[in-house]
Amino acid sequence: MSELDRLIKRAEQVLERLETALPPKLPAPDWKAALAYRWRKRNGRGFLQPVTHPHQIRLTDLQGIDAQIRLVEQNTLQFLEGLTANDVLLTGARGTGKSSLVKAVLNKFAVKRLRLIEVEKQDLMDLPDIVDLVADAPYKFIVFCDDLSFDSDEPGYKALKVVLDGSISATSENLLIYATSNRRHLMPEYMQENLETKYLGEEIHPGESVEEKISLSERFGLWVSFYPFDQDEYMVIVDYWLGKLGVGERDRAKARHEALQWALTRGSRSGRVAWHFARDWAGKLRMKGEGGRRK
């Protein structure tokens, strides 16, 4: 055996050992296994994990945000019909239904072959891989980024900018990004940055730091804003959820004072606070009617 043959044989042995050390190839996603998926990592490799029990909420369950529902529902319907549609940024007051709206849209349009992929902030670097993974699938996908915010040096910030609008390759036609955040510009803002603003006559020119922060949120084509509820709107939501939980009209009327006190202790009148109160009050009412703790 020549020296060259011995080298080739040794190289083949080394490759065989490396192949056995590598993690096994992950199976292709089964798009019929679930309506929603989570992007997960195993041994440094990403894969889609089916969500076997997704949150079941309907658009009719979302009270006090009719205008926001219309905007997101119409955009999603255009997307599913193969028409032009936008990536969506839902921002505003906490507990007002931003995340629930995205989940409700999935529940309504799943029959139209809509699927959802939830991606955590730390995994946004994998967005190009996700885009490639779903490009040929016979479904439409919403990539869902919940409660999104960044510090300026986080790598996911630039990855998201590139996928939204900035890469040499076009984003897949069967994928949109829906993100929720309490911050309009997705990044913290500091007083010092306002000092960079320049005034030329009547024109205002924000400084470079502000422009950089605005540049990410501007890549979302549709902005949907959510606002705190007033007292009457809050009580409408409380009444709705008490009714859904089986509380009669007479008992719902008795709950008003306690519902307002509950909101004061939470420092917020939001849909989430109303839902939490309704669960607590309905549970106590049922326990009282049953004469104490059920056996």
C-alpha positions in Angstrom: 0.0 0.0 0.0 1.4 3.4 -1.0 1.8 6.3 1.3 -1.1 8.1 -0.4 -3.4 5.1 0.1 -2.5 5.0 3.8 -3.3 8.7 4.2 -6.6 8.3 2.4 -7.6 5.4 4.7 -6.6 7.2 7.8 -8.7 10.3 6.7 -11.7 8.0 6.1 -11.3 6.6 9.6 -11.2 10.1 11.1 -14.3 11.1 9.2 -16.2 8.0 10.4 -15.4 8.9 14.0 -16.4 12.5 13.5 -19.8 11.4 12.0 -20.5 9.1 14.9 -19.8 12.0 17.3 -22.1 14.4 15.6 -25.7 14.6 16.8 -28.3 12.7 14.6 -30.0 14.6 11.9 -33.3 16.0 13.2 -36.5 14.9 11.4 -38.3 17.2 9.1 -41.3 19.0 10.7 -44.6 17.3 10.6 -46.9 20.2 9.7 -50.0 18.1 10.5 -48.9 17.4 14.0 -49.9 20.8 15.5 -51.1 24.3 14.7 -48.3 26.0 16.6 -44.6 25.2 17.1 -41.8 26.5 19.3 -38.2 26.9 18.0 -36.0 25.0 20.3 -32.3 24.1 20.5 -30.7 20.7 21.1 -27.0 20.1 20.9 -26.6 23.5 19.3 -29.1 22.7 16.5 -32.5 24.2 16.1 -35.7 22.4 15.5 -39.5 22.9 15.6 -41.3 21.5 18.7 -45.0 21.0 18.2 -47.3 22.6 20.8 -49.7 19.9 21.7 -52.0 22.1 23.8 -52.1 25.6 22.3 -54.0 28.4 24.1 -57.6 28.3 22.9 -59.0 31.8 22.8 -61.4 33.3 20.3 -61.5 36.8 18.8 -64.9 37.3 20.4 -63.3 36.8 23.8 -61.2 39.9 23.3 -63.2 42.8 24.6 -62.5 46.5 24.1 -60.0 46.2 21.3 -62.3 46.0 18.2 -60.2 48.4 16.1 -57.0 46.5 16.8 -58.7 43.2 15.9 -60.0 44.5 12.6 -56.5 45.7 11.6 -54.7 42.4 12.4 -57.5 40.2 11.1 -57.6 42.0 7.8 -53.8 41.9 7.4 -53.8 38.1 8.2 -56.6 37.4 5.8 -54.8 39.2 3.0 -51.7 37.1 3.7 -53.7 33.9 3.6 -55.3 34.9 0.3 -51.9 35.3 -1.3 -52.2 39.1 -1.4 -49.7 41.7 -0.1 -49.6 42.0 3.7 -47.3 43.4 6.3 -45.2 42.3 9.3 -47.0 43.5 12.4 -45.8 45.2 15.6 -48.4 45.3 18.4 -47.3 47.7 21.1 -48.8 49.4 24.1 -50.2 48.9 27.6 -49.6 45.6 29.3 -52.4 43.1 29.7 -54.6 44.7 26.9 -54.6 41.6 24.6 -51.6 41.9 22.3 -50.5 38.3 22.6 -54.0 37.0 22.9 -54.9 38.6 19.7 -52.2 36.8 17.8 -53.3 33.5 19.4 -56.9 34.2 18.5 -56.0 34.9 14.9 -54.3 31.5 14.7 -57.4 29.8 16.1 -59.7 31.4 13.6 -57.5 30.9 10.5 -56.0 27.5 11.2 -58.5 26.0 8.9 -57.0 28.1 6.1 -53.7 26.4 6.7 -52.2 29.1 9.0 -49.5 27.9 11.4 -47.6 29.8 14.1 -43.9 29.5 15.2 -43.0 31.1 18.5 -39.4 32.2 18.7 -37.7 33.5 21.8 -35.6 36.6 21.7 -32.3 34.8 22.2 -33.1 32.6 19.2 -33.7 35.3 16.7 -30.3 34.7 15.3 -31.9 31.5 13.8 -34.5 33.4 11.8 -32.8 32.8 8.5 -32.8 29.1 9.2 -36.5 29.2 10.0 -37.3 31.1 6.8 -35.5 28.5 4.8 -37.1 25.6 6.7 -40.7 26.8 5.9 -40.1 28.2 2.4 -41.5 25.1 0.6 -44.1 24.0 3.1 -47.7 24.1 1.9 -48.8 26.4 4.8 -48.7 30.1 5.8 -46.6 30.9 8.8 -46.6 33.6 11.5 -43.4 33.9 13.3 -44.4 35.1 16.8 -42.0 37.1 19.0 -43.7 37.9 22.3 -42.8 40.7 24.7 -40.0 41.8 22.5 -37.3 44.4 23.6 -33.6 44.7 23.1 -30.5 46.3 24.4 -28.4 47.9 21.7 -25.7 45.2 21.8 -27.9 42.1 21.5 -27.3 40.0 18.4 -31.0 39.2 17.9 -31.6 42.9 17.2 -29.6 43.0 14.0 -30.8 39.5 12.9 -34.4 40.7 13.1 -33.7 43.9 11.1 -32.1 41.8 8.4 -35.0 39.4 8.1 -37.6 42.2 8.1 -36.0 44.3 5.5 -32.3 44.4 4.8 -31.0 41.1 3.4 -30.0 40.5 -0.2 -32.4 37.6 -0.3 -36.2 38.1 -0.1 -38.2 36.8 2.8 -40.4 33.8 2.0 -43.8 34.7 0.7 -45.4 32.3 3.1 -44.1 33.9 6.3 -44.8 37.0 8.3 -43.5 38.2 11.6 -45.9 39.3 14.4 -44.2 40.8 17.4 -45.6 42.3 20.7 -43.8 44.8 22.9 -44.5 47.4 25.6 -42.1 49.6 23.8 -42.9 51.3 20.5 -39.2 51.3 19.4 -38.4 48.0 21.0 -35.3 49.5 22.8 -34.8 51.5 25.9 -34.7 55.3 25.5 -32.6 57.7 27.5 -32.8 61.4 28.2 -29.2 61.9 26.9 -30.3 60.8 23.4 -32.8 63.6 23.2 -30.0 66.1 23.5 -28.7 64.9 20.2 -31.7 66.3 18.4 -31.0 69.2 16.0 -33.3 72.0 15.0 -33.0 73.5 11.5 -35.6 76.2 11.3 -38.9 74.4 11.8 -37.5 71.0 11.0 -36.5 68.5 13.7 -33.7 66.1 13.1 -33.4 63.3 15.7 -29.8 62.2 16.6 -28.2 59.1 15.3 -29.0 57.1 18.5 -32.7 57.8 18.2 -32.7 57.1 14.4 -31.0 53.7 15.0 -33.7 52.7 17.5 -36.6 53.8 15.3 -35.1 51.9 12.3 -36.1 48.5 13.7 -39.7 49.3 14.5 -40.1 51.1 11.1 -39.3 47.8 9.4 -42.7 46.5 10.6 -45.2 47.6 7.9 -48.2 47.7 10.3 -48.2 49.2 13.8 -51.1 48.4 16.1 -51.3 50.3 19.3 -53.1 49.2 22.5 -54.2 51.6 25.2 -55.2 51.3 28.9 -58.9 50.7 29.6 -61.0 53.1 31.5 -63.2 52.0 34.4 -66.3 51.3 32.3 -64.3 49.3 29.7 -62.7 47.3 32.5 -66.0 46.5 34.1 -67.4 45.3 30.7 -64.5 42.9 30.4 -65.1 41.7 34.0 -68.8 41.1 33.3 -68.0 39.2 30.1 -65.6 36.8 31.8 -67.8 36.2 34.8 -70.6 35.3 32.4 -68.2 32.9 30.5 -67.4 31.3 33.8 -71.0 30.6 34.6 -71.8 33.4 37.0 -75.4 34.6 36.8 -76.4 38.2 36.0 -77.5 39.0 39.6 -74.2 37.8 41.1 -72.2 39.6 38.4 -73.8 42.9 39.5 -72.6 42.2 43.1 -69.0 41.8 41.9 -68.6 45.4 40.8 -67.1 46.9 44.0 -64.7 44.0 44.5 -63.6 44.1 40.9 -62.7 47.8 41.2 -60.8 47.1 44.4 -58.9 44.3 42.7 -57.8 46.6 40.0 -56.6 49.2 42.5 -54.4 46.6 44.2 -52.9 45.7 40.8 -52.4 49.3 39.8 -54.0 48.5 36.4 -57.4 48.2 34.7 -56.5 45.7 31.9 -58.1 42.7 30.3 -55.6 40.5 32.1 -56.5 41.9 35.5 -60.2 41.5 34.7 -59.6 37.8 33.7 -57.7 37.1 36.9 -60.4 38.8 39.0 -63.2 36.8 37.3 -61.4 33.5 37.9 -60.9 34.3 41.6 -64.4 35.6 42.2 -66.2 32.9 40.2 -64.2 30.2 42.1 -65.0 31.7 45.5 -68.6 32.0 44.6 -68.9 28.4 43.5 -67.1 27.2 46.6 -69.4 29.2 48.8 -72.4 27.7 47.0 -71.1 24.2 47.5 -70.7 24.8 51.2 -66.9 24.8 51.3 -64.1 22.9 49.7 -65.1 20.1 47.4 -63.9 16.6 48.4 
